[in-house]
Amino acid sequence: MRYSREHKLETHARIVKKASVRLREKGAHGVGVADLMKEAGLTHGGFYAHFDSRDALVIEAFGYAMDRGTERWRKVMEQTPPNKRFSTIVESYLTPLHRDDPGNGCAIPTLGAEIARESPKTRRAFAAKLEQMIDMIADQIPGVPRRAARKQAMATLATMMGAVVMSRIAGTGEFSDEILDAGREAVLGRAAPAKKPVSRKAAAAARQ
């Protein structure tokens, strides 16, 4: 059976979207091509009609995950006063909601260590997306020279990523929450307000 170009593009996009979730849940080497294709409702043999190699799918899936995170941040920023945008990014990222849903969360804490061991092509693609995220954070730091804002954005993302990784290792209890609080305090210079969780709408900035 011959399919239209539109059908093929829709199928391709569905594979990438599902792969982006599964890779964040299971890791770059925790799920095989056959599993990904089965989840997308396709046969293993149909894989090469859409991708030249497994690396090609991995790169697209990583890019999709990071683009979604950046786009969600952008939408939240549009609804947030300029003086609160930086803190909103931090507070939405360092939440139990983000910690407990790696499949729809930021790709950096879930896949960063694995990417460092991937091919140079994959690392370059990931690094380009990483720089875009850093630039977006830097854009939310007003009154600071661009070079200084970028350095602060790099330190912020590194701190947030590390806090999420550590909190996931710790599980979902008080110790894990304490790690998230410590990350927020390290970046913002203050502890999170007691019993005042970030809204689901804002927390979505850090997810998928």
C-alpha positions as CSV (number, residue, x, y, z in Angstrom):
1,M,0.0,0.0,0.0
2,R,1.3,3.5,-0.9
3,Y,0.8,6.3,1.6
4,S,0.6,10.0,0.9
5,R,3.4,12.3,1.8
6,E,1.2,13.8,4.6
7,H,0.6,10.4,6.1
8,K,4.3,9.7,6.1
9,L,5.1,13.0,7.8
10,E,2.4,12.4,10.4
11,T,3.8,8.9,11.1
12,H,7.4,10.3,11.3
13,A,6.3,12.9,13.8
14,R,4.4,10.3,15.9
15,I,7.5,8.1,16.1
16,V,9.7,11.0,17.1
17,K,7.2,12.2,19.8
18,K,6.9,8.7,21.3
19,A,10.6,8.1,21.1
20,S,11.3,11.4,22.9
21,V,9.1,10.2,25.9
22,R,10.5,6.6,26.0
23,L,14.1,7.8,25.8
24,R,13.6,10.1,28.7
25,E,12.0,7.4,30.7
26,K,14.3,4.5,29.8
27,G,17.5,6.2,28.7
28,A,19.2,6.3,25.3
29,H,20.1,2.6,25.5
30,G,17.1,1.5,27.5
31,V,14.7,1.0,24.6
32,G,15.3,-0.6,21.2
33,V,14.1,0.4,17.7
34,A,11.6,-2.5,17.7
35,D,10.0,-1.3,20.9
36,L,9.7,2.2,19.6
37,M,8.2,1.1,16.4
38,K,5.7,-1.2,18.1
39,E,4.6,1.6,20.4
40,A,4.0,3.8,17.3
41,G,1.9,1.0,15.8
42,L,4.4,0.1,13.1
43,T,6.7,-2.8,12.3
44,H,10.4,-2.9,12.9
45,G,10.9,-3.2,9.1
46,G,9.3,0.1,8.5
47,F,11.9,2.0,10.6
48,Y,14.2,2.7,7.7
49,A,11.5,4.3,5.6
50,H,11.6,7.1,8.1
51,F,15.2,7.2,9.5
52,D,18.6,6.4,8.1
53,S,19.8,5.1,11.4
54,R,19.0,4.7,15.1
55,D,21.3,7.7,15.7
56,A,19.1,9.8,13.4
57,L,16.0,9.0,15.4
58,V,17.8,9.7,18.7
59,I,18.9,13.1,17.5
60,E,15.4,14.0,16.4
61,A,13.9,12.7,19.6
62,F,16.3,14.7,21.7
63,G,15.8,17.8,19.7
64,Y,12.0,17.4,19.9
65,A,12.2,17.1,23.7
66,M,14.4,20.1,24.2
67,D,12.4,22.2,21.7
68,R,9.2,21.4,23.6
69,G,10.7,22.5,26.9
70,T,12.0,25.8,25.3
71,E,8.6,26.5,23.7
72,R,6.7,25.9,26.9
73,W,9.1,28.3,28.7
74,R,8.5,30.8,26.0
75,K,4.7,30.6,26.4
76,V,4.9,31.0,30.2
77,M,7.2,34.0,29.7
78,E,4.6,35.7,27.5
79,Q,2.2,35.5,30.5
80,T,4.6,36.5,33.2
81,P,5.8,40.0,34.1
82,P,9.5,40.6,33.0
83,N,10.7,40.9,36.6
84,K,9.3,37.5,37.5
85,R,10.3,35.5,34.5
86,F,13.7,34.2,35.7
87,S,12.3,33.1,39.1
88,T,9.3,31.5,37.4
89,I,11.6,29.4,35.2
90,V,13.5,28.2,38.3
91,E,10.5,27.5,40.4
92,S,8.7,25.7,37.6
93,Y,11.7,23.5,36.9
94,L,12.5,22.5,40.5
95,T,9.1,20.9,41.4
96,P,8.0,17.5,42.5
97,L,5.8,17.5,39.3
98,H,8.9,17.7,37.1
99,R,10.9,15.3,39.3
100,D,8.2,12.6,39.1
101,D,7.6,12.7,35.4
102,P,10.9,12.3,33.6
103,G,9.2,11.1,30.4
104,N,7.7,14.5,29.9
105,G,10.4,16.6,31.6
106,C,13.6,18.3,30.6
107,A,15.9,16.0,28.6
108,I,19.1,17.3,30.2
109,P,18.9,15.6,33.6
110,T,17.5,12.4,32.1
111,L,19.9,12.0,29.1
112,G,22.8,14.4,29.6
113,A,25.2,11.9,30.9
114,E,24.4,9.4,28.1
115,I,24.7,12.1,25.4
116,A,28.3,12.7,26.5
117,R,29.0,9.1,25.4
118,E,27.2,9.3,22.1
119,S,28.6,10.1,18.7
120,P,30.1,13.5,17.9
121,K,27.2,14.3,15.7
122,T,24.7,13.5,18.4
123,R,26.7,15.6,21.0
124,R,26.8,18.6,18.6
125,A,23.1,18.5,18.0
126,F,22.4,18.3,21.8
127,A,24.9,21.1,22.5
128,A,23.2,23.4,20.0
129,K,19.8,22.8,21.8
130,L,21.5,23.3,25.2
131,E,22.9,26.6,24.1
132,Q,19.4,27.7,23.0
133,M,18.0,26.9,26.5
134,I,20.9,28.9,28.1
135,D,20.2,31.9,25.8
136,M,16.6,31.8,26.7
137,I,17.4,31.9,30.5
138,A,19.9,34.6,29.9
139,D,17.2,36.7,28.2
140,Q,15.3,36.7,31.5
141,I,18.1,38.3,33.5
142,P,17.7,42.0,33.0
143,G,20.2,44.7,33.8
144,V,23.2,42.4,33.4
145,P,25.8,42.5,30.5
146,R,25.2,39.7,28.1
147,R,28.3,37.8,28.9
148,A,27.6,37.9,32.6
149,A,23.9,36.9,31.9
150,R,25.0,33.9,29.9
151,K,27.4,32.7,32.7
152,Q,24.6,33.1,35.2
153,A,22.2,31.2,32.9
154,M,24.8,28.4,32.6
155,A,25.3,28.1,36.3
156,T,21.5,28.2,36.8
157,L,20.8,25.4,34.4
158,A,23.6,23.3,35.8
159,T,22.3,23.8,39.3
160,M,18.7,23.0,38.4
161,M,19.8,19.9,36.4
162,G,21.9,18.6,39.2
163,A,19.1,19.2,41.8
164,V,16.6,17.3,39.7
165,V,19.0,14.4,39.2
166,M,19.8,14.2,42.9
167,S,16.1,14.5,43.9
168,R,15.2,11.6,41.6
169,I,17.9,9.5,43.2
170,A,16.5,10.4,46.6
171,G,13.0,9.3,45.6
172,T,9.9,11.2,46.4
173,G,10.1,11.8,50.2
174,E,11.2,14.6,52.4
175,F,14.9,14.3,51.5
176,S,14.1,14.6,47.8
177,D,11.9,17.7,48.4
178,E,14.7,19.2,50.5
179,I,17.1,18.8,47.5
180,L,14.7,20.7,45.3
181,D,14.3,23.4,47.9
182,A,18.1,23.7,48.2
183,G,18.4,24.1,44.4
184,R,15.9,26.9,44.4
185,E,17.6,28.6,47.3
186,A,21.0,28.3,45.6
187,V,19.8,30.0,42.4
188,L,17.3,32.5,43.8
189,G,19.0,33.2,47.1
190,R,15.8,32.3,49.0
191,A,14.0,29.2,50.1
192,A,10.7,28.3,48.5
193,P,7.6,29.7,50.3
194,A,6.1,27.2,52.6
195,K,2.9,25.5,51.4
196,K,2.8,27.5,48.2
197,P,3.4,25.1,45.3
198,V,4.0,26.3,41.8
199,S,0.9,26.1,39.6
200,R,0.5,23.3,37.1
201,K,0.4,25.9,34.3
202,A,3.8,27.3,35.3
203,A,5.3,23.9,36.1
204,A,4.5,22.8,32.5
205,A,7.3,25.0,31.4
206,A,9.8,22.4,32.5
207,R,8.0,19.5,31.1
208,Q,8.0,17.7,27.7
